[in-house]
Amino acid sequence: MEQQNYQNHRKADPVFLGIVLTSFSVVILSIFFFINHVSSDWLLSTIVTLIAIIILLLSVKLRGYAVYLQDRIIRNEENFRYYRLTGELLDSRLTLKQVIALRFADDEEYLGLVERALSENLSPDGIKKSVNNWKSDYHRV
């Protein structure tokens, strides 16, 4: 596996992208079906369109739950990491996105980067760009 760094750390889930694109296409086709058949078969047209919309919304919502759970896990891991290094909890002024960005810093530069993030109010992107020794995360999507 290629060594992860700032330039290549983002990744997308091609299966999810395929599901969303397919669901979106089905919604568009169901709308055309509804328009063409509403006068002759309004119940079937309505049901097909509603099911297509529900499938699209469901796929997006389920993905949102997975990302939300990943974010909660990362916040807990980084809070524990900071506690392990300092004996204190992370400062609550750090935003979730800042905490998520801090996970890429190794332990040697982590504490300094936390202090910089707080004092300079670094953006998540600024935090990632400040990391010298990149700690890879191949599990987040």
NUFI-86340 format. One record per residue: residue number from 1; residue in three letters; x, y, z of N, C-alpha, C in turn. Coordinates in nm, 4 decimals, decimal comma. Layout:
% residues N
  pos  code      n.c1      n.c2      n.c3     ca.c1     ca.c2     ca.c3      c.c1      c.c2      c.c3
  NUM   ala         X         Y         Z         X         Y         Z         X         Y         Z
...
% end
This chain:
% residues 141
  pos  code      n.c1      n.c2      n.c3     ca.c1     ca.c2     ca.c3      c.c1      c.c2      c.c3
    1   met    0,0839   -0,1165    0,0000    0,0000    0,0000    0,0000    0,0895    0,1243    0,0000
    2   glu    0,0533    0,2236   -0,0794    0,1302    0,3468   -0,0891    0,1294    0,4207    0,0443
    3   gln    0,2459    0,4785    0,0805    0,2561    0,5555    0,2047    0,1619    0,6751    0,1972
    4   gln    0,0821    0,6915    0,2985   -0,0164    0,7990    0,3011    0,0501    0,9304    0,3404
    5   asn    0,0035    1,0407    0,2794    0,0504    1,1742    0,3143   -0,0614    1,2735    0,2864
    6   tyr   -0,0315    1,4027    0,2991   -0,1356    1,5040    0,2806   -0,1968    1,4963    0,1406
    7   gln   -0,1143    1,4735    0,0400   -0,1627    1,4742   -0,0976   -0,2537    1,3554   -0,1308
    8   asn   -0,2347    1,2430   -0,0647   -0,3115    1,1236   -0,1037   -0,3945    1,0636    0,0102
    9   his   -0,4200    1,1407    0,1165   -0,4893    1,0819    0,2325   -0,6402    1,0722    0,2144
   10   arg   -0,6966    1,1463    0,1215   -0,8417    1,1396    0,1004   -0,8744    1,0180    0,0141
   11   lys   -0,9841    0,9535    0,0497   -1,0274    0,8441   -0,0356   -1,1792    0,8391   -0,0372
   12   ala   -1,2306    0,7872   -0,1436   -1,3748    0,7769   -0,1606   -1,4119    0,6295   -0,1715
   13   asp   -1,5346    0,6004   -0,1394   -1,5858    0,4646   -0,1482   -1,6572    0,4494   -0,2818
   14   pro   -1,5973    0,3790   -0,3777   -1,6589    0,3687   -0,5099   -1,7931    0,2953   -0,5083
   15   val   -1,8119    0,2034   -0,4160   -1,9395    0,1320   -0,4074   -2,0499    0,2286   -0,3650
   16   phe   -2,0213    0,3121   -0,2646   -2,1203    0,4106   -0,2211   -2,1510    0,5083   -0,3338
   17   leu   -2,0487    0,5545   -0,4026   -2,0696    0,6459   -0,5142   -2,1577    0,5805   -0,6208
   18   gly   -2,1327    0,4535   -0,6500   -2,2158    0,3807   -0,7466   -2,3600    0,3679   -0,7006
   19   ile   -2,3788    0,3413   -0,5720   -2,5142    0,3291   -0,5177   -2,5882    0,4615   -0,5286
   20   val   -2,5227    0,5710   -0,4927   -2,5875    0,7019   -0,4986   -2,6185    0,7410   -0,6422
   21   leu   -2,5241    0,7202   -0,7322   -2,5489    0,7545   -0,8730   -2,6609    0,6697   -0,9326
   22   thr   -2,6624    0,5416   -0,9006   -2,7690    0,4539   -0,9486   -2,9027    0,4948   -0,8889
   23   ser   -2,9049    0,5227   -0,7593   -3,0291    0,5656   -0,6949   -3,0797    0,6961   -0,7542
   24   phe   -2,9886    0,7897   -0,7783   -3,0273    0,9171   -0,8382   -3,0847    0,8956   -0,9778
   25   ser   -3,0229    0,8065   -1,0545   -3,0734    0,7749   -1,1886   -3,2131    0,7131   -1,1820
   26   val   -3,2337    0,6256   -1,0850   -3,3646    0,5621   -1,0684   -3,4698    0,6665   -1,0305
   27   val   -3,4330    0,7635   -0,9482   -3,5264    0,8704   -0,9127   -3,5649    0,9491   -1,0375
   28   ile   -3,4672    0,9855   -1,1186   -3,4946    1,0602   -1,2425   -3,5861    0,9792   -1,3336
   29   leu   -3,5544    0,8516   -1,3531   -3,6374    0,7664   -1,4387   -3,7782    0,7495   -1,3813
   30   ser   -3,7886    0,7393   -1,2495   -3,9215    0,7238   -1,1894   -4,0044    0,8509   -1,2053
   31   ile   -3,9388    0,9656   -1,2055   -4,0116    1,0912   -1,2280   -4,0651    1,0952   -1,3708
   32   phe   -3,9814    1,0539   -1,4669   -4,0299    1,0451   -1,6055   -4,1463    0,9463   -1,6163
   33   phe   -4,1333    0,8318   -1,5479   -4,2410    0,7330   -1,5478   -4,3684    0,7932   -1,4897
   34   phe   -4,3536    0,8666   -1,3789   -4,4678    0,9314   -1,3146   -4,5358    1,0288   -1,4105
   35   ile   -4,4562    1,1121   -1,4754   -4,5118    1,2122   -1,5674   -4,5869    1,1455   -1,6823
   36   asn   -4,5316    1,0375   -1,7353   -4,5920    0,9707   -1,8516   -4,7109    0,8817   -1,8172
   37   his   -4,7206    0,8351   -1,6920   -4,8250    0,7386   -1,6573   -4,9199    0,7839   -1,5468
   38   val   -4,9043    0,9056   -1,4976   -4,9863    0,9496   -1,3855   -5,1349    0,9522   -1,4206
   39   ser   -5,1669    0,9846   -1,5440   -5,3090    0,9919   -1,5816   -5,3718    0,8535   -1,5943
   40   ser   -5,2954    0,7556   -1,6402   -5,3523    0,6223   -1,6597   -5,3350    0,5313   -1,5378
   41   asp   -5,2260    0,5478   -1,4655   -5,1986    0,4601   -1,3511   -5,1293    0,5402   -1,2406
   42   trp   -5,2060    0,6287   -1,1776   -5,1485    0,7223   -1,0819   -5,0940    0,6539   -0,9573
   43   leu   -5,1578    0,5459   -0,9108   -5,1125    0,4783   -0,7893   -4,9756    0,4137   -0,8103
   44   leu   -4,9603    0,3400   -0,9197   -4,8314    0,2765   -0,9489   -4,7234    0,3822   -0,9711
   45   ser   -4,7567    0,4880   -1,0422   -4,6599    0,5948   -1,0680   -4,6128    0,6584   -0,9377
   46   thr   -4,7051    0,6825   -0,8482   -4,6716    0,7436   -0,7198   -4,5863    0,6502   -0,6351
   47   ile   -4,6226    0,5235   -0,6300   -4,5479    0,4260   -0,5500   -4,4060    0,4093   -0,6022
   48   val   -4,3902    0,3975   -0,7313   -4,2568    0,3814   -0,7907   -4,1693    0,5019   -0,7596
   49   thr   -4,2245    0,6219   -0,7737   -4,1484    0,7434   -0,7468   -4,1110    0,7536   -0,5990
   50   leu   -4,2054    0,7258   -0,5104   -4,1759    0,7318   -0,3673   -4,0705    0,6294   -0,3248
   51   ile   -4,0790    0,5094   -0,3780   -3,9797    0,4069   -0,3444   -3,8412    0,4481   -0,3932
   52   ala   -3,8330    0,5047   -0,5126   -3,7039    0,5501   -0,5647   -3,6449    0,6602   -0,4777
   53   ile   -3,7283    0,7536   -0,4349   -3,6807    0,8626   -0,3492   -3,6372    0,8082   -0,2133
   54   ile   -3,7135    0,7145   -0,1597   -3,6796    0,6546   -0,0304   -3,5458    0,5814   -0,0386
   55   ile   -3,5212    0,5089   -0,1455   -3,3945    0,4365   -0,1609   -3,2772    0,5343   -0,1656
   56   leu   -3,2921    0,6446   -0,2391   -3,1857    0,7449   -0,2462   -3,1605    0,8066   -0,1088
   57   leu   -3,2660    0,8486   -0,0420   -3,2504    0,9100    0,0900   -3,1929    0,8114    0,1916
   58   leu   -3,2359    0,6877    0,1850   -3,1869    0,5860    0,2762   -3,0374    0,5615    0,2575
   59   ser   -2,9924    0,5526    0,1337   -2,8498    0,5284    0,1101   -2,7647    0,6445    0,1596
   60   val   -2,8099    0,7674    0,1374   -2,7354    0,8834    0,1849   -2,7386    0,8906    0,3375
   61   lys   -2,8518    0,8661    0,3966   -2,8659    0,8731    0,5423   -2,7813    0,7656    0,6115
   62   leu   -2,7803    0,6439    0,5595   -2,7004    0,5376    0,6199   -2,5521    0,5703    0,6137
   63   arg   -2,5082    0,6279    0,5034   -2,3679    0,6685    0,4914   -2,3372    0,7778    0,5937
   64   gly   -2,4304    0,8692    0,6122   -2,4121    0,9747    0,7114   -2,3961    0,9188    0,8518
   65   tyr   -2,4730    0,8151    0,8849   -2,4588    0,7514    1,0159   -2,3197    0,6905    1,0321
   66   ala   -2,2693    0,6263    0,9283   -2,1364    0,5643    0,9354   -2,0282    0,6705    0,9559
   67   val   -2,0372    0,7810    0,8849   -1,9388    0,8881    0,9001   -1,9485    0,9494    1,0393
   68   tyr   -2,0703    0,9697    1,0879   -2,0901    1,0247    1,2216   -2,0274    0,9325    1,3270
   69   leu   -2,0457    0,8031    1,3115   -1,9876    0,7073    1,4051   -1,8349    0,7113    1,3977
   70   gln   -1,7792    0,7181    1,2761   -1,6336    0,7285    1,2619   -1,5820    0,8535    1,3332
   71   asp   -1,6532    0,9641    1,3180   -1,6118    1,0886    1,3821   -1,6125    1,0752    1,5341
   72   arg   -1,7149    1,0120    1,5890   -1,7218    0,9920    1,7343   -1,6071    0,9042    1,7825
   73   ile   -1,5764    0,7999    1,7075   -1,4675    0,7095    1,7462   -1,3345    0,7834    1,7429
   74   ile   -1,3114    0,8621    1,6377   -1,1863    0,9380    1,6275   -1,1751    1,0377    1,7424
   75   arg   -1,2846    1,1065    1,7752   -1,2806    1,2022    1,8873   -1,2410    1,1303    2,0161
   76   asn   -1,2989    1,0128    2,0411   -1,2654    0,9372    2,1619   -1,1212    0,8879    2,1592
   77   glu   -1,0756    0,8395    2,0444   -0,9369    0,7929    2,0336   -0,8385    0,9061    2,0588
   78   glu   -0,8644    1,0221    1,9994   -0,7731    1,1351    2,0151   -0,7796    1,1928    2,1560
   79   asn   -0,8967    1,1905    2,2167   -0,9077    1,2340    2,3564   -0,8270    1,1415    2,4474
   80   phe   -0,8359    1,0119    2,4227   -0,7586    0,9159    2,5011   -0,6094    0,9321    2,4741
   81   arg   -0,5752    0,9542    2,3494   -0,4342    0,9739    2,3132   -0,3770    1,0953    2,3869
   82   tyr   -0,4499    1,2056    2,3864   -0,4051    1,3256    2,4554   -0,3945    1,2989    2,6061
   83   tyr   -0,4924    1,2277    2,6600   -0,4901    1,1927    2,8028   -0,3690    1,1056    2,8354
   84   arg   -0,3402    1,0121    2,7473   -0,2252    0,9226    2,7664   -0,0943    1,0018    2,7670
   85   leu   -0,0862    1,1064    2,6852    0,0362    1,1856    2,6745    0,0477    1,2938    2,7817
   86   thr   -0,0669    1,3448    2,8306   -0,0618    1,4592    2,9226   -0,1306    1,4345    3,0565
   87   gly   -0,2185    1,3386    3,0636   -0,2972    1,3177    3,1850   -0,4190    1,4082    3,1921
   88   glu   -0,4461    1,4823    3,0854   -0,5611    1,5719    3,0799   -0,6436    1,5412    2,9550
   89   leu   -0,7667    1,5898    2,9542   -0,8526    1,5738    2,8378   -0,8233    1,6836    2,7357
   90   leu   -0,8540    1,6564    2,6114   -0,8385    1,7567    2,5059   -0,9218    1,8808    2,5371
   91   asp   -0,8728    1,9947    2,4987   -0,9435    2,1203    2,5187   -1,0723    2,1197    2,4370
   92   ser   -1,1808    2,1562    2,4997   -1,3114    2,1535    2,4323   -1,3248    2,2627    2,3263
   93   arg   -1,2293    2,3552    2,3203   -1,2337    2,4583    2,2154   -1,1986    2,4026    2,0782
   94   leu   -1,1332    2,2866    2,0755   -1,1026    2,2240    1,9467   -1,2315    2,1731    1,8831
   95   thr   -1,2487    2,2031    1,7564   -1,3663    2,1528    1,6864   -1,3454    2,0067    1,6496
   96   leu   -1,4528    1,9409    1,6166   -1,4435    1,8010    1,5757   -1,3527    1,7862    1,4539
   97   lys   -1,3658    1,8748    1,3577   -1,2823    1,8664    1,2373   -1,1349    1,8877    1,2689
   98   gln   -1,1043    1,9742    1,3662   -0,9652    1,9910    1,4072   -0,9126    1,8633    1,4731
   99   val   -0,9930    1,8031    1,5582   -0,9529    1,6792    1,6251   -0,9295    1,5697    1,5222
  100   ile   -1,0165    1,5616    1,4239   -1,0016    1,4600    1,3195   -0,8728    1,4832    1,2413
  101   ala   -0,8395    1,6091    1,2146   -0,7160    1,6405    1,1424   -0,5926    1,6077    1,2262
  102   leu   -0,6023    1,6237    1,3574   -0,4880    1,5967    1,4460   -0,4486    1,4498    1,4481
  103   arg   -0,5372    1,3617    1,4099   -0,5059    1,2192    1,4179   -0,3898    1,1793    1,3285
  104   phe   -0,3558    1,2631    1,2303   -0,2469    1,2304    1,1385   -0,1093    1,2624    1,1953
  105   ala   -0,1032    1,3362    1,3060    0,0254    1,3720    1,3663    0,0743    1,2580    1,4548
  106   asp    0,2048    1,2293    1,4488    0,2569    1,1267    1,5389    0,2720    1,1857    1,6793
  107   asp    0,2988    1,1009    1,7760    0,3005    1,1438    1,9164    0,4034    1,2532    1,9447
  108   glu    0,5167    1,2516    1,8748    0,6225    1,3493    1,9011    0,5779    1,4919    1,8695
  109   glu    0,4985    1,5109    1,7665    0,4563    1,6465    1,7299    0,3104    1,6756    1,7672
  110   tyr    0,2421    1,5777    1,8216    0,1001    1,5902    1,8507    0,0696    1,7034    1,9497
  111   leu    0,1385    1,7047    2,0620    0,1094    1,8045    2,1656    0,1355    1,9466    2,1156
  112   gly    0,2463    1,9660    2,0451    0,2764    2,0976    1,9895    0,1728    2,1416    1,8882
  113   leu    0,1249    2,0479    1,8099    0,0244    2,0798    1,7086   -0,1108    2,1106    1,7731
  114   val   -0,1422    2,0426    1,8814   -0,2652    2,0749    1,9554   -0,2579    2,2180    2,0064
  115   glu   -0,1435    2,2553    2,0649   -0,1270    2,3913    2,1160   -0,1341    2,4942    2,0033
  116   arg   -0,0724    2,4644    1,8895   -0,0799    2,5561    1,7747   -0,2225    2,5691    1,7243
  117   ala   -0,2938    2,4568    1,7188   -0,4322    2,4594    1,6717   -0,5171    2,5482    1,7618
  118   leu   -0,4911    2,5434    1,8910   -0,5664    2,6256    1,9855   -0,5250    2,7724    1,9789
  119   ser   -0,3962    2,7981    1,9802   -0,3503    2,9372    1,9861   -0,3686    3,0110    1,8526
  120   glu   -0,3482    2,9406    1,7424   -0,3591    3,0048    1,6102   -0,4927    2,9768    1,5432
  121   asn   -0,5781    2,8988    1,6092   -0,7063    2,8565    1,5523   -0,6873    2,8011    1,4103
  122   leu   -0,5949    2,7051    1,3996   -0,5650    2,6444    1,2703   -0,6872    2,5733    1,2133
  123   ser   -0,7045    2,5843    1,0847   -0,8109    2,5101    1,0177   -0,7705    2,3631    1,0120
  124   pro   -0,8660    2,2731    0,9904   -0,8299    2,1320    0,9763   -0,7267    2,1099    0,8645
  125   asp   -0,7441    2,1812    0,7541   -0,6482    2,1690    0,6438   -0,5113    2,2226    0,6860
  126   gly   -0,5100    2,3332    0,7612   -0,3846    2,3883    0,8117   -0,3145    2,2925    0,9064
  127   ile   -0,3916    2,2233    0,9871   -0,3342    2,1233    1,0784   -0,2686    2,0122    0,9984
  128   lys   -0,3402    1,9615    0,8990   -0,2845    1,8518    0,8175   -0,1583    1,8956    0,7450
  129   lys   -0,1572    2,0178    0,6950   -0,0380    2,0674    0,6245    0,0791    2,0877    0,7192
  130   ser    0,0520    2,1058    0,8487    0,1575    2,1265    0,9473    0,2194    1,9969    0,9965
  131   val    0,1588    1,8852    0,9656    0,2107    1,7561    1,0125    0,3383    1,7223    0,9366
  132   asn    0,4463    1,6959    1,0108    0,5739    1,6583    0,9486    0,5879    1,5073    0,9360
  133   asn    0,5541    1,4359    1,0420    0,5623    1,2891    1,0421    0,4206    1,2338    1,0359
  134   trp    0,3769    1,2031    0,9158    0,2393    1,1629    0,8897    0,2118    1,0251    0,9483
  135   lys    0,1073    1,0166    1,0309    0,0607    0,8888    1,0868   -0,0607    0,8473    1,0025
  136   ser   -0,0441    0,7452    0,9236   -0,1469    0,7065    0,8267   -0,2728    0,6522    0,8924
  137   asp   -0,3850    0,6741    0,8259   -0,5134    0,6186    0,8670   -0,5770    0,5586    0,7419
  138   tyr   -0,5618    0,4282    0,7272   -0,6137    0,3599    0,6081   -0,7555    0,3069    0,6283
  139   his   -0,8124    0,3270    0,7470   -0,9407    0,2668    0,7779   -1,0600    0,3592    0,7580
  140   arg   -1,0367    0,4888    0,7540   -1,1475    0,5835    0,7379   -1,1792    0,5985    0,5903
  141   val   -1,3077    0,6061    0,5616   -1,3527    0,6247    0,4237   -1,4234    0,7584    0,4151
% end
